[in-house]
Amino acid sequence: MLVKKTGCALLLDVNNIYVSAHNHGFDAQKYLDNIPMTAVKEIHLAGYSIDTIEGVDVYIDTHGHEVYDGVWHLYEQAVKRFGAIPTLIEWDTDVPELAVLLDEKRKAEAIITKATKVNEKQIA
């Protein structure tokens, strides 16, 4: 694997996994489960847009919306797998007021707290 050969760690883009899984029809959880646990050192979250093309909803990684519930769920699974590692929530376009950004931060912190407690119980 490239991580092992180079010694570089991964910035895991949970939003891209979720968007790509929807658009290409693969299982995001299985994809996540196949990433080596020691490879990931940071997680990336963002929002996406939904366009309908020929009657099919296509997700576009735009970094211009709140993080969707499905991405939050996949993020929780990622935190359970990789631990409480740094998380970047990226918002590049249509940036909202600070209160909205802080709410996204609180959601991430709550998921980290919940997943960390679950992991501690499993270890004990």
ZILIN-V649953 format. One line per field, one symbol per residue. ss: DSSP state (@ for helix, = for strand, . for the rest). A space follows every 10 residues. Layout:
# ZILIN-V649953
ss->???
This chain:
# ZILIN-V649953
ss->.@@@@@...= ===@@@@@@@ @@@@...@@@ @@@......= ======..== ===..===== ........@@ @@@@@@@@@@ @@...===== .......@@@ @@@@@@@@@@ @@@@@@@@@@ @@@.
